Amino acid sequence: MEEFNTSLVPFNISSTPDHPSPASWASIHLIPAVVLSICFLLGVPGNIAVIILKPNWQHLSSLSQSLMLNLAISDLICLLTLPLWIFTLLYSWTLGLVACKLLAYLMYCSLYSSLLSVTLLSVQRYLQVVHRQKTFDRAGKRRLLVLLWLVTMILSIPALVNQEVIKDHHWTFCTGTYAPPSQLVSVLLKECLIGFFSISVVAFAYMGLHRKVNQAAFFNNPQTTRLVTSIIVTLFVLRMPFYITNVLGVAAILLKNEALLKFCWKIWNLVTALVVVNSCLNPLLYAFAVCRKRENE
């Protein structure tokens, strides 16, 4: 039975050649490690500042503020796991199977929570502005956030099931293991469907919002508009390469195209690193919005 080893969120590729060239090693391991290090150094203090200061949120509804706070917390959880993944990229995995599964699960939870928070934020703004529906009361808001995290934890369960510690020559990986190949196809398709669905919902919501631009109180504050819109655009730009790579991976497995599959394995670390850059950029977007506000005052 053929077995596939690859990591969709933890940043290791266990399917690389036995002795990669220096250029190949740099692209597969070193470049993502540098990117993730920058994300950690900028994103952790940035998200902590956002959680404490809540910049430029005064024009948002109570539910929108809760979703923004949940987004910052999700991003912070994601970024706090990075030192271990960076070490693994450069020096191999040394923490055992339980830590491998739990860390991967935590990483998936944070990324799903971030994606769903942005999606719900878009839907909430659409319903409030376009259809004039009132936001949830305190109990309803709490139930929505509990449901968000429940869905997040359920979607992340495959990380607990498939994540394994694999030894390959002198290197040890914390990586997803899938056999038969159809299992990997199903995981990749799930990632794609959730991602494309969320991005489609966000795009639909904001197209509807901009049709109401002159009627909506939400858009009376341009700084808030730019902040939320920039979060959505950044999500789209930085996450789409990951989902496109997953689609190519599915095609390579189904068509048994080894050249395409090797290409996907080589760039999975890079496109996954871009997803994490999203968690780093959000607090910078908050800071930019605040600076623009002060310039206009």
N, C-alpha and C positions, 0 to 999 in steps of 0.2 A: 504493500500500500504506500503510495507516494505521500510524503509529508512536507508541508510548507512551513517555513519559519520566517516570520516577519513581524515587525512591531508597527502598529498603526499610531500609537501615541507615545509610548516609551521610546526613547531615541536610540535604538540599536538596530543594526541590520545584520542578521545572522546568516545571510545568504550571499555575502560578498566573497570574492575570490580568496583563496587561501593566502596568497601573497600579493596583495594589491600594490600597484605602483605608488610612489609618493604622492603623485597628483591625485590618484584615485582615493587614497587614504585621506588626503586633506579635504576633498569634496564630501566624502561620506562621513567623516568623523570630526575633523578639526574645524571646518567652517561652521557646522551646526553648533559645536561646542562654544565657539567664539560668539555666535549670535545669541545663544542661550545665556551666556555669561553677561552680555550686555543687557539682555532682557531682565535678568535677575537684579542687576545693580541699579537699573532705572525703575523697574516696575514695582519692586517690593516697597521702597520708600514712597513711591508715587501713589500706589493704591492705599497704603496706610494713611497718607495725607488726605486722600479723597474720602476715606471712611470717617476720619475725624472731622475734617473741615466742611465736607459736603458743598463744594463750590458751585455757585450759580444754580442752585436747585430751588430757589425760592419761588420761581414761576411755574414749577411742576406740581402736579397733584400729589396727594399723599401716596397713592399707589405707584405713580411714576418714580417718586423718591425711593420707595421701598425696592422697586426693581433695579434702580440705579445702584442702590446700596448693595443689593444681592449680586449685581454684576461685579462690583468692586471686590466683594468678599470672594467670589468665585475666581476672579483673576488672581487675587492674592494667594489663594490655596494652590492654584496651578503653579505660580512662580516660586512658592516656597519649596516645591519638590525638585526644582531645577538643579541645585548643587549635586544631588545624588545622580541624576541622569547625566550631567556633565562629566562627573567622575567616571561613570560607566562608559561613556563614549571614549574616554581617553585611556582608562586603565582596566576595564573589564568589571563585571558584576561580582561582588564579594559578600553580599548581605543575605544570601539564602533564598529559599523559595517563598516563605511566608511574606517576607518584606517585599519581594518582587511582585507578588499578587496584590498586596495591599496598596503599594505605591502606585501601581498601574491603575488599580480601581479608583484611587483618590484622584489621579490625573484625569481619568475619563469623566468622573463626576464633576470636576471643576470645569472642564471644557464643555460638557453638555449643559451644565447650569448656566454658563456664560451665554451660550447660543440661545437657550430657551428664554433667558432673561431679556435679551435684545428682541427676540421675537414677540414676547408678551408685551414689552414696552411699546413696540410698533402697533400691535393690535389694540392695546389700551388707548393709545393716542387716536387711532383711527375711529374707534367706537365713540370716544368722548367728543371728538371734534366733528366728525362727519355725521354721525347718527344722534348726537346730543345725549348719549346715554350717560347716566351718572356713574361715578366710580364706585367700587366696592366700599362697604363700611369696614370698620376695623376687623370684625370677625371674618368677613368675606375675604379681605386682603390676606389675613393670616392663613385661611384655608387655601388660597391660591398659591401662596409661597410654599406651604407644606406639600401641595400637589406637585408643584414644580420640582421639588427635591425628591419626592417619591418617584416620579417619572425618571428623573436623572439617575437615581440609584438603580432602578430596574434596567434602564438602557445600558448601564455600565457593568452589569453582571458578567457578560462574556469575558471581561478582563480577568475576573476571578477564576473562571473556568479554564480559559485557554493560555493564560500566561504561565510560562515555565522557565526554568533555568537550564540553559543548554550550553554544553561545553563543546567547543570546536577548536581542535588543536590547542593552542596556548591561550585561547580567549574564551571567556564565559559571558553569556548573554542572558539578560532578562527579556524574554521575547515571547510573542504570541506563537503558539504552535497549532497547526491546523492539519488534520488528516480525516477524511480524504480532501482533495482540492475543493470540492463543493462547499466544504465548511468555510474555507477562506472566502470563496465567492459570496456566500451568504453574509458574512461579516462586512465585506467591502460594500455590498449592495445596501446593507442597513445603514452604513455610514453615509453613503451617497444619498439615499432617499431622505434621511433625516435632514441632512445638510441642504439639499436642493429644495425640500419642502419648506424649511424654515426661511431660506433666502427668498423663495417665491412669495411666502406670506408677507415678509417684510417689504418686498418690492411693491406688492399690491396695496398694502396699507399706506405706504408713502406716496404712491401715485394718487390714491384717493385723498390723502391729506393735502397735497399740493393743488388739487382741484378746488379745495375749499380755502385756499390761502388767504383770501381777502375777508373771509367771514369768520375765521377761527381766532379766538383769543390766544390760543397757543402760539400763533405766529406773530403776535404783537411784540414779543421780545426776540429780536434777531439773534442775540447771543445764545439763548436757549435753543433756538431753531438750528443754528449752526452746530451746536454741541451734539444734539441728538442725531442730526443728519450725518455728521462726520463719523459718529460711532457706527451708524448703519453702513456707510460707504466703506469704512475701514474693515468691518466684518466681511463684507462681500469680497473686497480685493485680496485680503490675506487668507481667506479660507477657501476660495474657489480653486486655487491650484491643488490643494489637498484632495478635494472631491474629484477633480478632473483626473488626477493621478490614480485614484481608486477606480474610476471608470476604465482607464487604460489597463489597470491591473486585472480587472474582471475580463476584459476583452482578451488580454494575453493568455490568461488561464484557459478560457473557453476555446480559444483558437490554437492553444498549445504553441504560442509564439514565444520561444525562449529569448530572443533578442529584445522584444518589447518588455518581457517580464524582468529581465536583467536591468533594463533602463528604469523601470518603475522602482525596483529595489534600490537602485543607486540614488534616486532623487527623493525617496520617501522621507528620509531624515531631513532633507532641506525643506520640503513643503510642510512637514510637520512643525519644523522650527518657525515657519511663517505663522502658523496658527498660534503659537505661543507669543510671537511678536504682537499679535492682537491684544493679548492680556497686558502687555507692557505699554502699548500706545494709548489705551483708554485714559489713564491718568494724565498723560501729556495733553490729550485733547481737552480735558477739563481745565488744565492750567492755561492752555491757549485761549479758551473761551473766556476765562477770567481776565486775562491780560487784554484781550480785545475790548472787554467791557470797560476796563479802567481807561483805556485809550480813548474811548468814545464819551467818557463822562466829562 
